[in-house]
């Protein structure tokens, strides 16, 4: 489809109900996406379109593809680029903002939740600095694959509605095919959004932003019936973000997911996983695992993710401290309130992590010694280079029948390491009433068999980039749509990479 043909297209109607565009003009820059030459639809998420109440047939039509590529603006859309700041690997940047994305607007989903619809890779904005505002096909498909996998795994996340190619090249280390991702989120508010106004000393804007975030994400918490919290809406807001992010990071850890670039501008206020760049799933278990090519010091390694998130939340608390001081009636009281809220992170994280780990091992009650049992297994997995995902999945078979031990033992360099641990596990399981079959079934609902293994993701991206072959991408999506259901014929999707296939570095794509 050429731009000449595009002139005759009928406007696409999307039931936008925009609220962010009603905020003051200093919250964003009004800018439309930059048109492209020959957009082509690669993938449309039919299930997500239905959730959003959108007409999938219309989205897949020429006029719909034009909107998804940024060549047309749908009726009711108010395109804008959001302003925000952020700490990037610990260094503060006063102004970042949407340098290659456009928030087209918001829609009310069938579930009653308000969702942002955003284009990523849609051209330059006032926040682009020296960037071209574009995205290559590889990073677009990576975000599509991993974000949708996280959704099927049950992790709060942004979603991918569509991927289109633009017919134009982008220039990185090499010349690459350009693409645009349509991303859906409960919102794109970030810790960095608050930092933007805090850096300017604009307390009025901070209050307006906090009130907006509360109304959109934390209205129930801020309106708690308890008399002590009903008048402390900003404390309730901070508590809510702390709680959601603690539980979110615990879910990452339970799945072996490594975000890779946990900057404050990549930390969402809604509690969703956002901005999939150099992300990856760990194979052989090691707590210091790092994949991101730009994380030279391991700041965002697997085991440091809880600490990194707590640090990011402390930055959020700093920004709303003026609001807490006013709410609490003084500097000391406001500061104490912030500290009290941040101190809850560890409790929420440890509770979520330990509960999840017990579930992964088939345990339904909490008993003394559980933490030691879990840590002992993880230490042995680390020493024996056992695959994180497969070890827990094969434990499901072992829970159903001791003959399943063979599948777990095969994952350990020295199977005796598992043999020494296994009797303690069985002794612990014997203290609970579940039958072996019930326990195994429950464990299989907790421990996935299929994850986006790095070598499979890279193979799909390479086929799309080098050959314009999107079948490996489609095949991988189909497998990941049901990550807990083991199916015959899909063994290669559950198999760790061979040494020559292993992917040790992942990249942002910016």
Helices and strands as residue ranges (DSSP letters): H 3-6, G 20-22, G 25-27, E 28-30, E 40-44, H 46-51, H 56-60, H 62-69, E 80-82, E 86-88, E 91-93, E 101-108, E 114-120, E 135-136, H 137-152, E 159-171, E 175-185, H 191-199, H 203-217, H 219-222, H 227-230, H 233-255, E 257-258, G 264-266, E 280-281, G 302-304, H 305-319, H 321-328, H 331-360, H 370-383, H 388-400, G 402-404, H 405-409, H 416-429, H 436-444, H 454-467, H 471-480, G 491-493
